[in-house]
């Protein structure tokens, strides 16, 4: 358990220790006096003496309790209101300086014209191997000492434990900063990483949805996709589109995101995770796909692909089938809407809509993927905490949330009210209000382990008619566990070499 280190709090502790010493003296005096009264039968005098000693002690107790309460309440109260015309320099971590000023910096300096913003780029971190990134991330903070830290979600719990971040709860309460209109799962997630407290605020998030071509559905008289479909319903809907015609002319019912090189294994894993399944044991030591649920999922995806319903090529830009109007549905991230705007003809704009990603009927409000974006916190070691908090508060305000709809990375504001005002086509991104808790077992896996190549070989064998489902599962288990063992050995060697 972390103890507050504020000087005022330590003074309070010292006063409390003195109080207990006084109380012990009072107690001893009282006991001695009462013993004396039993022998002398002067009970009335003893009671008077006790009252003279105890009442002042009770008064002292109340006073010290009030002081200690104030110390506790103010232990994190270092922040002051900032004069918007004050001259200062604020160091902020961000991916890229140009993007920072476009998204936040220019707006902030329009309100704080005398503040110089110094951007500490984190781009170098992503050029390193994954095993080196966390160490380098902390080195950036140590070397450059930013006032505002761009928090990596995967490190946040460790950062809180290391006391690298300043707790914002009291500042939020003091300034009556509105967090109630932020998506509930965002605040819950932040508090979950902060042991119940808020150590950072995210301006936006990324998630996925089903993009669909309205004209194609109308042409083939098929009902439009709806929010909260199951995966089975989605694939059945896709299968209603024709699978015949010339390859350069025909339409397809469904495609998985272009962001993955091999979509079928990724689809299978996502469907399983939506249903609450895991491909790894609780101790992350064994592959666990030899179950009826996984068999059904694999068979269904392979069957749908073999029917000609699923499109798996990875053309990008204007050559994408969805841009050409030949793909009915596509599973994509929130940033894909920017691609549609960039690559479709202004003379013939694409008539598109979105629906939420499929769900498990047992958890109809849960989203499988939602990633916080631009999660900012205040460096606990900064000498400029008040201005840093002013920045975090400003970029997380509702007025600035409205500007985030125009960012090039397609991030979505965490305040849904600004969406309903600006573009109701995006409502589906906000339909699923809960985030499915990722199994902690995946965090135990060695970084070099990847189930997708193993699953790809098994699926390819089934598609080619070389493997039955039983043979595919057996191969998946054997090769999966071999790959997992190998990854653990590589991790051990790496740790020894370091």
C-alpha positions as CSV (number, residue, x, y, z in Angstrom):
1,X,0.0,0.0,0.0
2,X,1.3,3.4,-1.0
3,X,1.5,6.1,1.7
4,X,1.1,9.8,0.8
5,X,4.4,11.6,0.9
6,X,3.1,15.2,1.2
7,X,4.9,17.2,4.0
8,X,1.5,18.3,5.5
9,X,0.4,14.7,5.8
10,X,3.7,13.7,7.5
11,X,3.2,16.5,10.0
12,X,-0.3,15.2,10.7
13,X,1.1,11.8,11.4
14,X,3.6,13.3,13.8
15,X,0.8,15.1,15.6
16,X,-1.2,11.9,15.9
17,X,1.7,10.1,17.4
18,X,2.0,12.8,20.0
19,X,-1.7,12.5,20.7
20,X,-1.4,8.8,21.5
21,X,1.5,9.5,23.9
22,X,-0.7,12.0,25.7
23,X,-3.6,9.5,25.8
24,X,-1.3,6.8,27.3
25,X,-0.2,9.2,30.0
26,X,-3.8,10.2,30.7
27,X,-4.8,6.5,30.9
28,X,-2.0,5.7,33.4
29,X,-2.9,8.6,35.6
30,X,-6.6,7.6,35.6
31,X,-5.8,4.0,36.5
32,X,-3.4,5.1,39.3
33,X,-6.0,7.5,40.7
34,X,-8.8,5.0,40.6
35,X,-6.6,2.4,42.4
36,X,-6.0,5.1,45.0
37,X,-9.7,5.8,45.4
38,X,-10.5,2.2,46.1
39,X,-8.1,2.4,49.1
40,X,-9.1,5.8,50.3
41,X,-12.8,5.7,49.4
42,X,-12.6,9.1,47.9
43,X,-14.4,8.1,44.7
44,X,-15.9,11.5,44.1
45,X,-12.5,13.1,44.0
46,X,-11.2,10.5,41.6
47,X,-14.1,11.1,39.2
48,X,-13.4,14.8,39.3
49,X,-9.8,14.1,38.5
50,X,-10.7,11.8,35.7
51,X,-13.0,14.4,34.2
52,X,-10.3,17.0,34.4
53,X,-8.0,14.7,32.4
54,X,-10.3,13.0,30.0
55,X,-12.4,16.0,28.8
56,X,-9.3,17.9,27.6
57,X,-8.1,14.7,25.9
58,X,-11.4,14.3,24.1
59,X,-11.2,17.9,23.0
60,X,-7.7,17.2,21.7
61,X,-9.0,14.1,20.0
62,X,-11.7,16.0,18.1
63,X,-9.3,18.8,17.1
64,X,-6.7,16.3,15.9
65,X,-9.3,14.3,14.0
66,X,-10.3,17.5,12.2
67,X,-6.7,18.3,11.4
68,X,-5.9,14.8,10.2
69,X,-9.1,14.8,8.1
70,X,-8.0,18.0,6.5
71,X,-4.5,16.6,5.9
72,X,-6.0,13.5,4.3
73,X,-8.4,15.5,2.1
74,X,-5.7,18.0,1.1
75,X,-2.8,15.5,0.7
76,X,-3.3,15.7,-3.1
77,X,-4.4,19.3,-3.2
78,X,-1.4,21.0,-4.8
79,X,-3.1,22.4,-7.9
80,X,-3.9,26.1,-8.3
81,X,-6.0,28.0,-10.7
82,X,-3.9,29.2,-13.7
83,X,-3.9,32.7,-15.0
84,X,-4.6,32.2,-18.7
85,X,-2.2,35.1,-19.6
86,X,0.7,33.7,-17.5
87,X,4.0,33.0,-19.2
88,X,5.2,29.4,-18.9
89,X,6.6,26.4,-20.8
90,X,4.7,23.1,-20.8
91,X,6.3,19.8,-21.9
92,X,3.9,17.3,-23.4
93,X,4.4,13.8,-24.6
94,X,2.8,13.0,-28.0
95,X,3.3,10.8,-31.0
96,X,4.1,13.6,-33.4
97,X,4.6,17.3,-33.1
98,X,2.6,18.3,-36.2
99,X,-0.4,16.1,-35.2
100,X,-0.3,17.4,-31.7
101,X,-0.6,21.0,-32.7
102,X,-3.4,20.2,-35.2
103,X,-5.4,18.2,-32.6
104,X,-4.7,20.1,-29.4
105,X,-1.8,22.5,-29.3
106,X,-3.2,25.3,-31.4
107,X,-6.5,25.2,-29.6
108,X,-4.8,25.3,-26.2
109,X,-2.5,28.2,-27.1
110,X,-5.5,30.2,-28.3
111,X,-6.7,30.1,-24.7
112,X,-3.3,30.3,-23.1
113,X,-1.4,32.6,-25.5
114,X,1.7,33.0,-23.4
115,X,2.3,29.3,-22.8
116,X,5.1,27.7,-24.9
117,X,4.3,24.0,-25.7
118,X,7.3,21.7,-26.1
119,X,6.4,18.3,-27.6
120,X,8.3,15.2,-26.7
121,X,7.8,12.7,-29.5
122,X,7.2,9.1,-28.7
123,X,7.7,7.9,-32.3
124,X,11.1,6.4,-31.5
125,X,9.5,3.9,-29.2
126,X,7.6,2.2,-32.0
127,X,10.8,1.6,-34.0
128,X,12.1,-0.7,-31.3
129,X,11.3,-4.4,-30.8
130,X,8.2,-5.0,-28.6
131,X,10.3,-6.3,-25.8
132,X,12.3,-3.0,-25.6
133,X,9.4,-0.6,-25.9
134,X,8.4,-0.4,-22.2
135,X,11.9,0.2,-21.0
136,X,12.4,3.0,-23.6
137,X,9.0,4.5,-22.7
138,X,10.1,5.0,-19.1
139,X,13.5,6.3,-20.2
140,X,11.7,9.0,-22.3
141,X,9.9,10.1,-19.2
142,X,13.0,10.0,-17.0
143,X,15.2,11.9,-19.5
144,X,12.8,14.5,-20.8
145,X,10.6,15.0,-17.7
146,X,7.4,15.9,-19.4
147,X,4.7,17.7,-17.4
148,X,2.0,16.0,-19.3
149,X,2.4,12.2,-20.0
150,X,0.8,10.4,-22.9
151,X,-0.1,7.3,-21.1
152,X,0.2,3.9,-22.7
153,X,-2.7,1.8,-21.5
154,X,-0.7,-1.3,-21.2
155,X,1.7,0.4,-18.8
156,X,-0.8,2.4,-16.8
157,X,-1.2,0.1,-13.8
158,X,2.6,-0.1,-13.4
159,X,2.9,3.6,-13.7
160,X,0.3,4.1,-10.9
161,X,2.2,1.6,-8.7
162,X,5.4,3.5,-9.4
163,X,3.7,6.8,-8.5
164,X,4.6,8.3,-11.8
165,X,1.2,9.8,-12.3
166,X,-0.6,12.5,-10.2
167,X,-4.0,11.5,-8.9
168,X,-6.7,13.7,-10.4
169,X,-9.8,13.0,-8.3
170,X,-9.5,15.9,-6.0
171,X,-8.8,18.4,-8.9
172,X,-11.8,17.0,-10.8
173,X,-14.0,17.5,-7.8
174,X,-12.7,20.9,-7.0
175,X,-13.1,22.2,-10.5
176,X,-16.5,20.4,-10.9
177,X,-15.0,19.0,-14.1
178,X,-17.7,17.0,-16.0
179,X,-16.8,13.3,-16.2
180,X,-20.4,12.1,-16.0
181,X,-21.0,12.8,-19.7
182,X,-18.0,10.7,-20.7
183,X,-18.8,7.1,-21.9
184,X,-19.1,5.0,-18.7
185,X,-16.8,2.2,-19.9
186,X,-14.0,4.8,-20.4
187,X,-14.1,6.1,-16.8
188,X,-14.5,2.5,-15.5
189,X,-11.5,1.4,-17.5
190,X,-9.4,4.3,-16.3
191,X,-10.4,3.7,-12.7
192,X,-9.7,0.0,-13.1
193,X,-6.2,0.8,-14.1
194,X,-5.8,3.3,-11.2
195,X,-7.0,1.2,-8.2
196,X,-10.3,3.1,-8.2
197,X,-8.8,6.5,-8.8
198,X,-8.4,8.7,-11.9
199,X,-4.8,9.2,-13.0
200,X,-5.5,10.2,-16.5
201,X,-8.3,11.2,-19.0
202,X,-8.7,10.0,-22.6
203,X,-9.9,12.4,-25.2
204,X,-11.1,9.7,-27.6
205,X,-11.2,6.0,-28.4
206,X,-11.1,3.6,-31.4
207,X,-13.5,0.8,-31.9
208,X,-15.0,-1.3,-34.7
209,X,-18.3,-1.5,-36.5
210,X,-20.0,-3.2,-39.5
211,X,-19.9,-0.8,-42.5
212,X,-22.6,-1.7,-45.1
213,X,-23.6,-0.6,-48.6
214,X,-27.2,0.5,-48.4
215,X,-27.7,0.4,-52.2
216,X,-26.6,-3.2,-52.4
217,X,-29.0,-4.3,-49.7
218,X,-31.9,-2.4,-51.4
219,X,-30.9,-3.8,-54.8
220,X,-31.1,-7.4,-53.6
221,X,-34.1,-6.7,-51.3
222,X,-32.2,-7.8,-48.2
223,X,-32.9,-6.3,-44.8
224,X,-30.2,-3.9,-43.6
225,X,-27.8,-5.0,-40.9
226,X,-28.9,-4.1,-37.4
227,X,-27.1,-3.4,-34.1
228,X,-26.3,-6.3,-31.8
229,X,-26.6,-9.1,-34.3
230,X,-24.9,-12.4,-33.5
231,X,-22.0,-13.6,-35.6
232,X,-24.2,-16.4,-37.0
233,X,-26.8,-13.8,-38.0
234,X,-24.2,-11.7,-39.7
235,X,-22.8,-14.6,-41.7
236,X,-26.3,-15.7,-42.7
237,X,-27.1,-12.2,-43.9
238,X,-23.9,-12.1,-45.9
239,X,-24.7,-15.5,-47.5
240,X,-28.0,-14.1,-49.0
241,X,-26.0,-12.1,-51.6
242,X,-25.3,-13.9,-54.9
243,X,-22.0,-15.7,-55.2
244,X,-22.0,-16.1,-59.0
245,X,-20.7,-13.8,-61.8
246,X,-17.4,-12.8,-63.3
247,X,-14.7,-12.2,-60.7
248,X,-14.1,-8.6,-61.8
249,X,-17.9,-7.9,-61.6
250,X,-19.5,-10.0,-58.9
251,X,-20.4,-8.8,-55.4
252,X,-19.4,-10.3,-52.0
253,X,-21.4,-10.4,-48.9
254,X,-18.7,-9.8,-46.3
255,X,-15.1,-8.9,-45.7
256,X,-13.0,-8.7,-42.6
257,X,-10.7,-5.7,-41.9
258,X,-8.0,-5.0,-44.4
259,X,-5.7,-4.4,-41.4
260,X,-4.9,-8.1,-41.0
261,X,-3.0,-10.1,-43.6
262,X,-4.9,-13.3,-43.0
263,X,-8.6,-12.5,-42.2
264,X,-10.0,-16.0,-41.6
265,X,-8.0,-16.9,-38.5
266,X,-8.6,-13.4,-37.1
267,X,-12.4,-13.8,-37.7
268,X,-12.4,-17.2,-35.9
269,X,-10.6,-15.8,-32.8
270,X,-12.8,-12.7,-32.7
271,X,-16.0,-14.8,-32.9
272,X,-14.7,-17.0,-30.1
273,X,-13.7,-14.1,-27.9
274,X,-17.2,-12.5,-28.4
275,X,-18.6,-15.8,-27.1
276,X,-16.3,-15.6,-24.0
277,X,-14.0,-18.4,-25.3
278,X,-10.2,-18.4,-24.9
279,X,-7.7,-20.2,-27.1
280,X,-5.2,-20.5,-24.2
281,X,-5.4,-22.1,-20.7
282,X,-5.8,-19.9,-17.5
283,X,-2.0,-20.3,-16.8
284,X,-1.2,-19.5,-20.4
285,X,0.7,-22.8,-20.8
286,X,-1.5,-24.8,-23.2
287,X,-3.5,-24.1,-26.3
288,X,-7.2,-24.9,-25.6
289,X,-9.1,-25.0,-28.9
290,X,-10.1,-28.7,-28.7
291,X,-13.7,-27.9,-27.7
292,X,-17.1,-28.2,-29.4
293,X,-17.5,-24.4,-29.4
294,X,-14.3,-23.8,-31.2
295,X,-15.1,-26.6,-33.7
296,X,-18.4,-25.1,-34.5
297,X,-16.9,-21.7,-35.1
298,X,-14.1,-23.0,-37.3
299,X,-16.5,-25.1,-39.4
300,X,-19.0,-22.2,-39.8
301,X,-16.3,-19.8,-41.0
302,X,-14.8,-22.3,-43.4
303,X,-18.2,-23.3,-44.8
304,X,-19.1,-19.6,-45.3
305,X,-15.8,-18.9,-47.1
306,X,-16.2,-22.0,-49.3
307,X,-19.6,-20.8,-50.4
308,X,-18.0,-17.7,-52.0
309,X,-19.5,-15.3,-49.5
310,X,-16.4,-13.9,-47.8
311,X,-13.9,-11.7,-49.6
312,X,-10.3,-12.0,-48.4
313,X,-8.2,-10.0,-50.7
314,X,-6.4,-6.9,-49.4
315,X,-6.7,-4.2,-52.0
316,X,-6.5,-0.7,-50.6
317,X,-7.7,2.7,-51.6
318,X,-10.0,3.2,-54.5
319,X,-9.5,-0.4,-55.6
320,X,-11.2,-1.8,-52.5
321,X,-14.4,-3.6,-53.4
322,X,-16.4,-1.6,-50.8
323,X,-15.3,1.7,-52.5
324,X,-16.4,0.2,-55.8
325,X,-19.8,-0.7,-54.5
326,X,-19.3,-4.5,-54.8
327,X,-19.0,-5.4,-51.1
328,X,-22.1,-5.6,-48.9
329,X,-20.5,-5.5,-45.5
330,X,-17.1,-4.9,-44.0
331,X,-15.8,-5.2,-40.5
332,X,-13.6,-2.1,-39.9
333,X,-12.3,0.3,-37.3
334,X,-13.8,3.8,-36.7
335,X,-11.0,5.3,-38.8
336,X,-12.4,3.5,-42.0
337,X,-15.0,6.3,-42.4
338,X,-12.1,8.6,-43.3
339,X,-11.0,6.2,-46.0
340,X,-14.5,6.2,-47.5
341,X,-14.5,10.0,-47.7
342,X,-11.0,9.9,-49.3
343,X,-11.5,7.2,-51.9
344,X,-15.1,7.4,-53.1
345,X,-16.1,9.7,-56.0
346,X,-17.7,13.0,-55.2
347,X,-19.8,12.6,-58.4
348,X,-21.1,9.2,-57.1
349,X,-20.8,9.1,-53.3
350,X,-21.1,5.8,-51.6
351,X,-24.4,5.3,-49.8
352,X,-23.2,3.7,-46.6
353,X,-24.3,3.0,-43.0
354,X,-22.9,1.3,-40.0
355,X,-24.1,-1.2,-37.4
356,X,-22.5,-2.3,-34.2
357,X,-20.2,-5.2,-34.2
358,X,-21.8,-8.6,-33.4
359,X,-22.4,-9.6,-29.8
360,X,-23.0,-12.5,-27.5
361,X,-26.7,-12.6,-26.7
362,X,-25.8,-13.2,-23.1
363,X,-23.9,-9.9,-23.0
364,X,-25.7,-7.7,-25.6
365,X,-24.0,-4.4,-24.6
366,X,-20.4,-5.6,-24.6
367,X,-17.9,-4.5,-27.2
368,X,-15.0,-6.8,-28.0
369,X,-12.6,-4.0,-29.0
370,X,-12.3,-0.5,-27.8
371,X,-9.0,1.2,-27.3
372,X,-8.5,4.5,-25.5
373,X,-6.8,7.1,-27.5
374,X,-4.7,10.1,-26.3
375,X,-4.8,9.2,-22.6
376,X,-3.2,12.2,-20.9
377,X,-2.0,12.3,-17.3
378,X,0.0,14.7,-15.1
379,X,3.6,13.8,-14.2
380,X,3.7,13.4,-10.4
381,X,7.3,14.8,-10.4
382,X,6.4,17.9,-12.4
383,X,6.9,21.3,-10.9
384,X,4.3,22.5,-13.3
385,X,1.4,20.3,-12.2
386,X,-1.3,23.1,-12.1
387,X,-0.6,24.1,-15.7
388,X,-0.4,20.4,-16.7
389,X,-3.8,19.8,-15.2
390,X,-5.2,22.9,-17.0
391,X,-4.0,21.3,-20.3
392,X,-5.5,17.8,-19.5
393,X,-8.8,19.5,-18.4
394,X,-8.9,21.6,-21.6
395,X,-8.2,18.9,-24.1
396,X,-10.9,16.7,-22.4
397,X,-13.5,19.4,-22.4
398,X,-16.7,19.2,-24.5
399,X,-15.9,22.1,-26.8
400,X,-12.7,20.4,-27.9
401,X,-14.4,17.1,-28.2
402,X,-16.4,18.5,-31.1
403,X,-13.1,19.2,-33.0
404,X,-11.9,15.6,-32.7
405,X,-14.4,14.5,-35.3
406,X,-12.1,16.0,-37.9
407,X,-8.9,14.2,-36.9
408,X,-7.2,12.2,-39.5
409,X,-6.8,9.1,-37.4
410,X,-10.6,8.6,-37.1
411,X,-10.7,8.6,-33.3
412,X,-14.1,9.1,-31.7
413,X,-14.8,11.6,-28.9
414,X,-15.5,10.0,-25.5
415,X,-18.4,12.4,-25.1
416,X,-21.3,10.9,-27.1
417,X,-23.4,14.1,-26.9
418,X,-21.2,15.7,-29.5
419,X,-21.8,12.9,-32.0
420,X,-25.6,13.2,-31.9
421,X,-25.2,16.9,-32.6
422,X,-22.8,16.4,-35.5
423,X,-23.4,13.1,-37.3
424,X,-26.0,10.5,-36.3
425,X,-24.4,8.1,-38.8
426,X,-21.8,7.4,-36.1
427,X,-24.3,6.4,-33.4
428,X,-23.6,2.7,-33.9
429,X,-20.0,3.2,-32.5
430,X,-21.6,4.2,-29.2
431,X,-24.3,1.5,-29.1
432,X,-22.3,-1.0,-27.1
433,X,-21.7,0.7,-23.8
434,X,-19.7,-1.9,-22.0
435,X,-16.2,-3.2,-22.7
436,X,-15.6,-7.0,-22.6
437,X,-12.9,-7.7,-20.0
438,X,-9.9,-9.1,-21.8
439,X,-8.8,-12.3,-20.2
440,X,-5.7,-11.7,-18.1
441,X,-4.3,-15.0,-19.3
442,X,-3.3,-13.3,-22.6
443,X,-1.0,-10.9,-20.7
444,X,0.9,-14.0,-19.5
445,X,1.8,-15.1,-23.0
446,X,5.4,-14.6,-24.2
447,X,5.5,-11.8,-26.7
448,X,6.7,-13.9,-29.6
449,X,3.7,-16.3,-29.5
450,X,1.2,-15.9,-32.3
451,X,-1.8,-18.3,-32.7
452,X,-2.8,-17.0,-36.1
453,X,-0.1,-18.7,-38.3
454,X,-1.0,-22.0,-36.6
455,X,-4.7,-21.5,-37.1
456,X,-4.2,-20.4,-40.7
457,X,-2.5,-23.7,-41.6
458,X,-5.3,-25.7,-40.1
459,X,-8.0,-23.6,-41.8
460,X,-6.1,-23.8,-45.2
461,X,-5.9,-27.5,-44.8
462,X,-9.7,-27.7,-44.4
463,X,-10.4,-25.4,-47.3
464,X,-8.1,-27.5,-49.6
465,X,-9.9,-30.7,-48.4
466,X,-6.7,-32.0,-46.9
467,X,-7.9,-32.0,-43.3
468,X,-11.1,-32.9,-41.6
469,X,-12.3,-30.8,-38.7
470,X,-10.9,-33.5,-36.3
471,X,-7.5,-33.5,-38.0
472,X,-7.4,-29.7,-38.1
473,X,-8.1,-29.5,-34.4
474,X,-5.4,-32.1,-33.6
475,X,-2.9,-30.2,-35.8
476,X,-3.9,-26.9,-34.2
477,X,-3.4,-28.3,-30.7
478,X,0.0,-29.9,-31.5
479,X,1.5,-27.1,-33.5
480,X,0.0,-24.5,-31.2
481,X,1.6,-26.0,-28.1
482,X,4.9,-26.5,-30.0
483,X,4.9,-22.8,-30.9
484,X,4.0,-21.8,-27.4
485,X,6.8,-23.9,-25.9
486,X,9.2,-22.4,-28.4
487,X,8.1,-18.9,-27.5
488,X,8.6,-19.5,-23.8
489,X,12.1,-20.8,-24.4
490,X,13.0,-17.8,-26.6
491,X,11.7,-15.5,-23.8
492,X,13.9,-17.3,-21.2
493,X,17.0,-17.0,-23.5
494,X,16.2,-13.3,-24.0
495,X,15.9,-12.7,-20.2
496,X,19.2,-14.5,-19.5
497,X,21.0,-12.5,-22.2
498,X,19.8,-9.2,-20.7
